[in-house]
Amino acid sequence: QVQLVESGGGLVQPGGSLRLSCVASGSIFSPYAMGWYRQAPGKQRELVATITRAGRTNYADSVKGRFTISRDNAKNTYLQMNSLKPEDTAVYYCNVQLTITGTDYWGRGTQVTVSS
């Protein structure tokens, strides 16, 4: 069983920065990608950024140039968020997707609020 725990959310003013962290535990016997998704009130969950084991990244157009995803060898992933905007306000979820089966694992989320 894979467990994901996010941290680093909070309240920040527009233009500010936050760094989200996701710690994965449990055995993962498959190549996998890691990613961040977000869900704002009344909206569907949407992709923010993903990163493969090889380090290939993919970003939503709305965050390109402002957010950076990374991962380390310890199954952790990070999301550096700069130049935050009020529209970035959402619950941010960490995701692991097994490459072979497409199985998804989710964390419980961390709230990010961008407001003055």
Backbone torsions as a table, in degrees:
resi	resn	phi	psi	omega
1	GLN	NA	131.2	179.4
2	VAL	-97.7	131.7	175.6
3	GLN	-120.2	138.2	-179.3
4	LEU	-123.5	132.9	179.5
5	VAL	-128.4	119.6	179.0
6	GLU	-93.2	154.9	173.8
7	SER	-155.3	165.6	175.0
8	GLY	106.0	-4.2	178.1
9	GLY	-72.0	172.9	178.7
10	GLY	162.2	-167.1	179.8
11	LEU	-101.2	130.5	-179.5
12	VAL	-142.3	150.2	178.6
13	GLN	-79.0	155.4	175.5
14	PRO	-54.1	137.7	-176.3
15	GLY	89.7	-9.3	-178.9
16	GLY	-82.6	-176.0	-176.6
17	SER	-131.8	152.4	171.7
18	LEU	-143.6	153.8	175.2
19	ARG	-125.3	116.9	177.6
20	LEU	-92.1	145.2	176.9
21	SER	-125.9	148.7	176.3
22	CYS	-136.0	122.3	178.7
23	VAL	-105.9	123.7	178.8
24	ALA	-101.8	137.4	175.9
25	SER	-130.5	160.4	-176.2
26	GLY	100.3	167.8	-176.7
27	SER	-89.3	133.3	177.8
28	ILE	-122.3	105.1	-174.7
29	PHE	-97.9	45.5	-178.0
30	SER	-162.1	149.9	169.4
31	PRO	-59.5	147.7	-177.4
32	TYR	-151.0	154.7	172.3
33	ALA	-104.3	153.8	175.5
34	MET	-119.6	152.9	-177.6
35	GLY	-161.2	172.7	175.3
36	TRP	-124.9	135.3	175.2
37	TYR	-126.6	164.0	177.8
38	ARG	-142.9	155.2	178.5
39	GLN	-139.5	117.3	176.5
40	ALA	-90.4	158.2	-179.9
41	PRO	-56.0	130.6	177.9
42	GLY	76.9	5.2	-178.8
43	LYS	-121.9	163.0	177.4
44	GLN	-78.6	157.3	175.7
45	ARG	-66.6	136.9	-177.7
46	GLU	-131.8	153.3	178.6
47	LEU	-70.2	137.4	172.9
48	VAL	-105.7	-54.9	-178.1
49	ALA	-162.5	148.9	174.9
50	THR	-134.4	158.6	178.0
51	ILE	-144.8	132.1	179.6
52	THR	-86.2	173.7	178.0
53	ARG	-62.1	-30.9	179.2
54	ALA	-79.3	-7.1	177.9
55	GLY	96.2	6.8	177.2
56	ARG	-75.1	134.6	-175.9
57	THR	-115.0	156.4	177.3
58	ASN	-143.8	135.5	-177.1
59	TYR	-128.9	148.4	168.4
60	ALA	-66.2	146.1	-179.0
61	ASP	-57.5	-33.3	-175.0
62	SER	-69.0	-16.6	-177.4
63	VAL	-116.9	-4.0	-179.3
64	LYS	-57.6	134.3	180.0
65	GLY	85.1	-10.3	-179.9
66	ARG	-116.4	-35.2	-177.4
67	PHE	-109.1	148.0	176.6
68	THR	-134.9	125.1	177.5
69	ILE	-99.8	145.3	176.7
70	SER	-148.4	166.1	176.5
71	ARG	-148.0	157.7	178.6
72	ASP	-120.5	-179.2	-176.0
73	ASN	-75.6	-6.0	-178.4
74	ALA	-97.7	23.9	177.5
75	LYS	67.3	25.0	177.0
76	ASN	-105.8	150.7	175.0
77	THR	-131.8	154.3	-175.2
78	TYR	-134.8	152.5	175.7
79	LEU	-132.7	108.1	175.4
80	GLN	-87.6	120.4	-176.3
81	MET	-116.4	116.0	178.8
82	ASN	-115.3	164.5	178.0
83	SER	49.3	48.5	-175.7
84	LEU	-65.5	145.7	-178.9
85	LYS	-120.7	157.0	177.1
86	PRO	-54.7	-33.6	179.9
87	GLU	-71.3	-6.1	173.8
88	ASP	-83.4	-6.0	179.4
89	THR	-62.3	124.6	-177.3
90	ALA	-178.8	171.0	167.0
91	VAL	-87.8	127.2	-178.6
92	TYR	-102.0	129.4	-176.3
93	TYR	-115.7	137.7	173.4
94	CYS	-87.8	143.7	-177.3
95	ASN	-135.1	139.9	167.0
96	VAL	-120.2	128.3	177.1
97	GLN	-121.9	122.3	178.1
98	LEU	-70.8	129.8	-173.8
99	THR	-65.3	-39.6	-173.3
100	ILE	-77.3	-45.0	-174.6
101	THR	-99.3	-17.2	-176.2
102	GLY	77.0	7.7	179.3
103	THR	-63.9	135.6	-179.7
104	ASP	-107.9	140.8	170.3
105	TYR	-123.3	142.5	-175.5
106	TRP	-128.6	146.6	168.2
107	GLY	-84.3	-179.5	-178.7
108	ARG	-86.4	-13.0	175.7
109	GLY	99.2	156.4	175.3
110	THR	-136.5	135.1	-175.3
111	GLN	-80.5	131.9	172.3
112	VAL	-119.7	123.3	179.1
113	THR	-123.9	123.5	179.2
114	VAL	-111.7	110.7	-174.5
115	SER	-159.3	148.8	176.1
116	SER	-95.0	NA	NA
